[in-house]
């Protein structure tokens, strides 16, 4: 009888307010609340964070509407009497809150409901009615991940097609550059940023061989990368996008899987936690010449391996690949092409996602593409073959593309405790054996520095490079490259008559 009276009272209030009504037993609200007040501190009673007052058995407690039936502000939509909009409060918090609506960082459900109501109102304004969890459809309840809240709406029958005008209204209602609006089957889904973002600990990620978790998706489920089935990873994104954290995650999982490691980082301290990790084939390459030696070492180790047999994996991990000489990048591409059948993995990263740094011949070999926040849509297209990465929040908010499917993830974050779990060596391994100086086609060298490099190279080795090799070192047949080549030849021609005659014949050609 008590329940019937309360339900009848709630039904009359909902009807008077003109909102949807769902028959929700009070005991379900009690169980959801765990018998405690669900106020998140917005009522102003002075408690810090949440009011966790326990309701005594048989004691008084109230049912509150997160979005009130009659809000104080006319800009706030009226909240329905449905399970997604109901919560249990102690009498003091309920009286203090009254009909106010406060969207707090620690209140993701309230923010989701408010945004959903605003979007529904926007769509109704352009003649596209839509259903959501506010209409009592529990299958459309919002999902919560550490980085985003995903709202789910279903257009009413006869309005299954969401046109550009309706999509623009949705984006205007969300009003956040990092929000993502898209269709998923018949549903319209809206991802809104969540702040502050709870951390995703690296230690919580599962691992089975070369299959391991790297983060969670928009539904809070673990997203795994399987290098045994699909080798090669590309990670790209600008500063503070989470690129370095993702690389450390991958190296940590590979080290725990017993893989041999060759780490190249010529422009940072990304791999410092792994300087003495067991499994390193050589010391971390921190200079351009050392990077060339390390990459050449991997190629020699790959050539010595058998094809299509079970053997411990070997991983080449290159951060800031754009800083390597062109000849060294060609070796990386060769390893990526031939390494899969020899259990050799290639992981490449850069903060300059352009086609001159990441040619299609390389990206086609790396089956997993992970994009952090980038400057523009062109960079996003180079990494994952679609735009969208330019709107990410950074700090581990990333897009992972594989097999024609793109998933938004929050990358896991490792710390000192995770690095301490790795078996370590007594000292850093020896550097890779030297294979020679860096090639003058090193992209960060200006033309004049390439000329000086060519001259110094001849002075150190005593070898007299031919005009043909000098021409190849300076690239294409532009006037600038020709002038640089001729300047180098003039400097080298002082060596003697033999070289001068060779240079004359080359220039005459």
Beta strands, then each sheet from edge to edge (+ up, - down):
strand 1: 62-65
strand 2: 86-89
strand 3: 130-131
strand 4: 143-144
strand 5: 148-155
strand 6: 180-184
strand 7: 187-193
strand 8: 207-208
strand 9: 211-216
strand 10: 222-226
strand 11: 233-236
strand 12: 260-265
strand 13: 314-319
strand 14: 344-350
strand 15: 368-371
strand 16: 397-402
strand 17: 405-411
sheet 1: 1+ 2-
sheet 2: 3+ 5- 4+
sheet 3: 3+ 5- 7+ 6-
sheet 4: 8+ 9- 10+
sheet 5: 8+ 9- 17+ 16- 15+ 11+ 14+ 13+ 12+
end
